[in-house]
Amino acid sequence: MKRNGDIRSFFYKAAKKPAAAALNPTPPPVETVVEEHNREDRAEVEEIADPSPPPASSPPPPPASKPPVYDINLLPYDPGERLPIKDYHVNDQYAIRKAYITQEMGLPRPGDTRWGSYYKTICSIITMYSSIHDVLIELGADIAYKDDWTKIHFVLGAFETFEFVFFVHLMYVILGYTNELSECLQRRDQDILNAISLVNVAKSRMQQLRSDGWDKFHKTVTSFCITHGVEVPAMDDAYVPYGKSARYARARNQKNDDHFRREVCIGVIDQISQELDNRFDEINMELLSCMSAFSPSKSFASFDAQKLRRLAEFYHNDFSNNNLVQLELQLDNCIDDMKRTECFQGLDNIVDLSVKLVDTNRHKVYDMVYSLLKLVLLLPVATASVERVFSALVIVKTKSRNKLGDIVLDDCLQTFIERDIFFQVDEDDIIETFMSLRKRRFNK
């Protein structure tokens, strides 16, 4: 089939149509002109029949003032700088309340979670319990969310139960006692000395909470429930789960004290204690103790060549028996050299020590010491990176991308997790690098 001209002729014809329409305007229909003349004649007849002057027209009403528009993203995060919600326009109070709750809650996306982020969320739920309750009530009465009223009413009912308040406070206590340890293990300065102490503190607090912490904890939960109007069940009564009938409770035959104290509270504490014992057993504690001997603080006051040699024995594939014999003497020479050099004075962590070794080219002189130092730096970072990978996997590998290969999935996870670094890369450099590749087809 032959084309009717090329693309240039198409635009030329399209441009000629408006010009032709302007030169030959279409005359208005005759019926419209006749109707307009008839309307004018009727108006003249009405004026002759009623010669009274027209009434004075009343002034137009002032335009209704529109409510001010607030940018939710620009609301102050500091509670001391916020205006009271009642000072805003009535139509905006609900949106302002939701924005404040969102800022306070700070719910992280799956890829943005870190150790300690859930502890912040639990604290926000406790401090903003009344505001969250009010928002749930307003959502349950809002016609815009009519399709979700069943879910909202169920969540609101569970939110008002003693069991929910009990679980939230228990998570608050457990995460609070282990929060410093979690943050210390992922801290970039590799504070190994404090990590050893915090492990022992966490184990001690769990044991103390299990033995004689129930009365104080139950009193705190009861006081919170009374303050916010939550019904407190008697510990001697039968336990009735939310949404279940009394017949179910009689068939289960379990008291509230047995459920909340023994099954939930003591059971969760025992699981956390067991997890701490499994992750920080005698071998791992010895590993952390040996790692602390590399600390350069206070002019290498914690240095111990025997501990560092013992640390190297954990890595059989990296240090042979011959290397272990030479390592101890090389450690003595390295530490004595760094104590005499001024640039190594005043260092506080292992990261700065590794940087100084590279800057002064001593990582080539003391190669085995530097290899052991890299292994010490790698261990805590790898532990925190595993948590971030599993958290980001929920976003990267979705149902629509469930056939990604290992190579592509690894590249996607790397760019997503380290996005702070990739945001600094210029897009033009990426395009230029991609265009210079001969094989642009990626491996599946």
C-alpha positions in Angstrom: 0.0 0.0 0.0 1.4 3.4 -1.0 1.7 6.0 1.6 -0.1 9.3 1.0 3.0 11.6 1.2 5.6 11.7 3.9 5.6 13.2 7.4 6.5 16.7 6.2 3.5 16.8 3.8 1.3 15.6 6.7 2.2 18.6 8.9 1.9 20.9 5.9 -1.7 19.8 5.3 -2.5 20.1 9.0 -1.2 23.7 9.1 -3.3 24.7 6.0 -6.7 23.7 7.6 -6.7 26.5 10.3 -5.6 29.1 7.7 -8.4 28.1 5.4 -11.0 28.3 8.2 -9.9 31.8 9.1 -10.3 33.0 5.5 -13.8 31.5 5.0 -15.6 31.9 8.4 -18.8 30.0 8.7 -21.9 32.3 8.9 -24.1 31.9 12.0 -27.3 29.9 11.5 -30.4 31.9 10.5 -32.5 30.5 13.3 -30.2 31.8 16.0 -30.3 35.3 14.5 -34.1 35.3 14.4 -34.4 34.0 17.9 -32.1 36.9 19.1 -34.3 39.5 17.3 -37.5 38.0 18.9 -35.9 38.1 22.3 -35.1 41.8 21.9 -38.7 42.7 20.8 -40.1 40.9 23.8 -37.8 42.9 26.1 -39.0 46.2 24.5 -42.7 45.3 25.0 -42.1 44.5 28.7 -40.4 47.8 29.3 -43.4 49.8 27.7 -46.0 47.8 29.8 -44.1 48.4 33.0 -42.6 51.9 32.9 -41.6 51.8 36.7 -37.9 52.2 37.2 -36.0 49.0 38.0 -35.3 48.3 41.6 -31.8 49.2 42.8 -29.7 46.1 42.7 -28.3 44.9 46.0 -24.6 44.8 46.4 -23.0 41.4 45.6 -22.2 39.3 48.7 -18.6 39.3 49.7 -16.8 36.2 48.5 -16.6 33.4 51.1 -13.2 33.2 52.6 -11.5 29.9 51.7 -9.8 27.9 54.4 -6.0 28.2 54.4 -4.1 25.4 52.7 -1.3 23.8 54.8 1.6 21.9 53.4 1.7 18.8 55.5 5.4 18.2 54.6 6.3 21.6 56.0 4.8 21.1 59.5 7.4 21.5 62.3 8.7 18.3 63.7 9.5 19.8 67.1 6.4 19.5 69.3 7.4 22.8 71.0 7.0 24.7 67.7 3.6 23.2 66.7 0.4 25.1 67.0 -2.5 23.5 68.8 -4.7 21.5 66.5 -7.8 23.6 67.5 -6.1 26.8 66.1 -6.3 25.4 62.6 -9.3 25.5 60.4 -12.0 23.0 61.1 -11.7 21.4 57.7 -7.9 20.9 58.3 -7.8 19.7 61.9 -8.2 16.0 60.9 -5.4 16.2 58.3 -3.2 18.1 60.7 -3.8 15.5 63.4 -2.9 12.6 61.0 0.2 14.5 59.9 1.4 14.9 63.4 0.8 11.3 64.2 2.7 10.3 61.1 5.7 12.5 62.1 5.7 11.1 65.6 5.3 7.5 64.6 8.0 7.6 62.0 6.9 4.2 60.6 9.8 3.1 58.4 9.5 1.4 55.1 10.8 -2.2 54.9 14.0 -1.1 53.2 14.6 1.7 55.7 14.5 -0.3 58.9 17.4 -0.4 61.2 18.0 -2.0 64.6 16.3 0.3 67.0 13.6 1.6 64.6 10.9 -0.6 66.0 11.7 0.5 69.5 11.0 4.1 68.4 7.7 3.0 66.9 6.6 1.3 70.2 7.5 4.4 72.2 5.5 6.5 69.8 2.4 4.2 70.2 2.6 4.6 74.0 3.1 8.3 74.1 0.4 9.0 71.4 -2.1 6.4 72.4 -5.0 8.9 72.9 -4.3 10.6 69.5 -4.2 7.3 67.7 -7.5 6.3 69.4 -9.2 9.5 68.3 -8.0 9.0 64.7 -9.4 5.5 64.6 -12.7 6.7 65.9 -12.9 9.4 63.2 -11.9 6.9 60.5 -14.7 4.6 61.6 -17.2 7.4 61.2 -15.8 8.8 57.9 -18.0 7.9 54.8 -14.9 8.0 52.6 -13.6 4.9 54.4 -16.9 3.1 54.4 -15.5 0.0 52.7 -13.0 -0.4 55.5 -15.3 0.2 58.4 -15.2 -3.5 59.4 -11.4 -3.6 59.6 -11.3 -0.2 61.4 -13.8 -1.2 64.0 -12.0 -4.5 64.6 -8.6 -2.7 65.0 -10.2 -0.1 67.3 -11.7 -2.8 69.5 -8.3 -4.6 69.7 -6.7 -1.3 70.4 -8.9 -0.7 73.5 -8.1 -4.1 75.1 -5.9 -4.9 78.0 -4.1 -7.5 75.9 -2.9 -4.9 73.4 -1.6 -2.6 76.0 0.1 -5.5 77.8 1.9 -6.6 74.6 3.0 -3.0 73.7 4.5 -2.4 77.1 6.2 -5.8 77.1 7.8 -5.0 73.7 8.8 -1.6 75.1 10.6 -3.2 78.0 12.3 -6.0 76.0 13.5 -3.7 73.2 14.5 -1.0 75.6 16.8 -3.3 77.6 18.5 -4.5 74.4 18.4 -1.2 72.4 21.9 0.0 73.3 23.4 -3.4 72.5 21.7 -3.5 69.1 22.9 0.0 68.2 26.4 -0.7 69.5 26.8 -3.8 67.3 25.9 -1.8 64.1 27.8 1.3 65.0 30.5 2.3 62.5 33.1 3.1 65.1 33.2 -0.6 66.1 32.9 0.0 69.8 33.8 -3.6 70.8 34.6 -2.8 74.4 31.2 -1.4 75.1 29.6 -4.2 73.2 31.0 -6.8 75.6 29.7 -4.9 78.6 26.3 -4.4 77.0 25.9 -8.1 76.3 26.4 -8.9 80.0 24.0 -6.0 81.0 21.3 -7.3 78.7 21.6 -10.8 80.0 21.5 -9.5 83.6 18.4 -7.4 83.0 16.5 -10.2 81.3 17.2 -12.5 84.3 16.2 -9.8 86.8 13.0 -9.0 84.9 12.1 -12.7 84.9 12.7 -13.2 88.6 11.2 -10.1 90.3 10.0 -7.7 87.6 6.4 -8.9 87.3 4.8 -6.8 90.0 6.3 -3.5 88.8 5.5 -4.3 85.2 1.9 -5.2 86.0 1.5 -2.1 88.0 2.7 0.1 85.1 0.4 -1.6 82.6 -2.6 -1.2 85.0 -1.9 2.4 85.6 -1.7 3.1 81.9 -5.0 1.3 81.3 -6.8 3.3 84.1 -5.5 6.6 82.7 -6.8 5.8 79.2 -10.1 4.1 80.1 -9.1 0.6 79.2 -10.8 -2.2 81.2 -8.4 -4.1 83.4 -9.4 -7.8 83.9 -8.9 -9.6 87.2 -5.9 -12.0 87.1 -8.0 -14.7 88.8 -10.7 -14.6 86.1 -10.8 -16.8 83.0 -8.8 -15.6 80.0 -11.0 -14.6 77.1 -9.1 -13.7 73.9 -10.4 -10.7 71.9 -13.0 -11.8 69.4 -13.7 -15.1 71.2 -16.8 -16.1 73.2 -17.1 -17.0 76.8 -17.8 -20.6 75.7 -14.3 -20.7 74.1 -12.8 -19.4 77.3 -14.5 -22.1 79.4 -13.3 -24.8 77.1 -9.7 -23.5 77.3 -9.9 -23.2 81.1 -7.0 -20.8 81.5 -6.7 -17.9 84.0 -5.5 -14.4 83.1 -2.5 -14.7 85.4 -1.4 -18.0 83.8 -1.7 -16.5 80.3 -0.2 -13.0 80.8 2.4 -13.8 83.4 3.6 -17.3 82.7 2.8 -17.9 79.0 3.5 -14.4 77.6 5.8 -12.5 79.9 8.0 -15.2 81.2 7.8 -17.1 77.9 9.1 -14.1 75.9 11.8 -13.3 78.4 13.1 -16.9 78.2 13.2 -16.7 74.4 15.2 -13.5 74.4 17.6 -14.9 77.0 18.0 -18.1 74.9 18.7 -16.0 71.8 21.3 -13.9 73.7 23.0 -17.1 74.9 23.0 -18.6 71.5 24.4 -15.6 69.7 26.8 -14.6 72.5 28.1 -17.9 73.8 31.6 -18.4 75.3 33.3 -18.6 71.9 31.7 -15.4 70.6 32.4 -13.5 73.8 36.0 -14.6 73.6 36.0 -13.4 70.0 34.7 -10.0 71.1 37.3 -9.9 73.9 40.1 -10.6 71.5 38.8 -8.0 69.1 38.9 -5.4 71.8 42.7 -5.8 72.0 43.0 -3.9 68.8 41.5 -0.7 70.2 43.9 2.2 69.8 42.3 4.4 72.5 44.5 5.7 75.3 47.7 4.9 73.3 46.9 1.3 72.8 46.3 0.6 76.5 44.2 -2.5 75.7 46.7 -4.0 73.3 47.4 -7.7 74.0 49.4 -9.7 71.5 48.3 -13.1 72.9 44.6 -12.2 72.5 45.2 -11.1 68.9 47.1 -14.3 68.1 44.1 -16.2 69.6 41.8 -14.1 67.4 43.8 -15.1 64.3 43.4 -18.8 65.2 39.6 -18.5 64.5 40.4 -17.8 60.8 42.1 -21.0 59.7 41.7 -20.2 56.0 43.5 -16.8 56.3 46.4 -17.6 58.6 48.5 -20.7 58.4 50.6 -22.1 61.3 53.6 -20.4 59.9 51.8 -17.1 59.8 50.6 -17.5 63.4 54.2 -17.9 64.5 55.3 -14.7 62.7 52.2 -12.7 63.6 53.0 -12.3 67.3 56.4 -10.7 66.6 54.9 -8.5 63.9 52.2 -7.3 66.3 54.9 -6.2 68.8 56.8 -4.3 66.1 53.6 -2.7 64.7 52.3 -1.5 68.1 55.8 -0.2 69.1 56.1 1.6 65.8 52.6 3.2 66.2 53.3 4.3 69.7 56.4 6.2 68.5 54.7 7.8 65.6 52.8 11.1 66.3 50.0 10.6 63.7 48.8 7.5 65.5 48.3 9.3 68.7 44.8 10.3 69.8 43.0 7.6 67.8 39.7 6.3 69.3 38.5 3.5 67.2 39.6 0.7 64.9 38.3 2.4 61.7 40.7 5.4 62.2 43.5 3.0 62.9 43.0 1.2 59.6 42.8 4.5 57.7 46.1 5.7 59.2 47.8 2.4 58.3 46.8 2.9 54.7 47.8 6.6 54.7 51.3 5.9 55.9 51.7 2.7 53.7 52.2 0.6 56.9 49.5 -1.8 55.7 52.2 -3.1 53.3 54.9 -3.3 55.9 52.7 -5.1 58.5 50.6 -7.1 56.0 49.4 -9.8 58.5 48.4 -7.2 61.1 46.4 -5.4 58.5 44.7 -8.6 57.2 43.7 -9.4 60.8 42.4 -5.8 61.3 40.2 -6.1 58.1 38.6 -9.3 59.5 37.9 -7.5 62.8 36.2 -4.6 60.9 34.2 -7.0 58.7 32.5 -9.0 61.4 30.1 -6.3 62.9 29.4 -4.7 59.5 28.4 -8.1 58.0 26.1 -8.7 60.9 24.2 -5.5 60.3 24.2 -5.9 56.6 22.4 -9.2 56.7 19.5 -7.5 58.5 19.3 -4.8 55.9 19.4 -7.2 53.0 16.4 -9.2 54.3 14.5 -6.0 55.0 15.2 -4.6 51.5 14.3 -7.9 49.8 10.6 -7.3 50.5 10.7 -4.2 48.2 13.1 -5.4 45.5 11.7 -8.9 44.8 8.0 -8.5 44.4 5.4 -10.7 42.9 5.8 -9.1 39.5 9.6 -9.6 39.7 9.8 -13.1 41.2 11.8 -14.5 38.4 14.9 -12.4 38.9 18.2 -14.3 38.7 20.8 -14.2 41.4 23.1 -11.8 39.5 20.4 -9.2 38.7 18.9 -9.6 42.2 22.3 -9.0 43.8 22.8 -5.9 41.7 19.4 -4.5 42.5 19.8 -5.1 46.2 23.3 -3.5 46.2 22.0 -0.3 44.5 18.9 -0.2 46.8 20.8 -0.7 50.1 23.6 1.6 49.3 21.4 4.2 47.6 23.0 7.0 49.6 26.2 6.3 47.8 24.6 5.9 44.3 22.7 9.1 44.6 26.1 10.9 44.5 26.9 9.4 41.1 26.2 11.6 38.1 23.7 10.3 35.7 25.8 11.4 32.7 28.6 9.2 33.9 26.3 6.2 34.1 25.0 6.9 30.6 28.5 7.3 29.2 29.7 4.1 30.9 26.7 2.1 29.6 27.1 3.4 26.0 30.8 2.5 26.0 29.9 -1.2 26.8 30.0 -3.5 23.9 27.8 -6.2 25.5 24.8 -4.4 27.0 22.6 -7.4 27.5 22.5 -8.2 31.2 22.6 -11.7 32.6 19.3 -13.0 33.9 
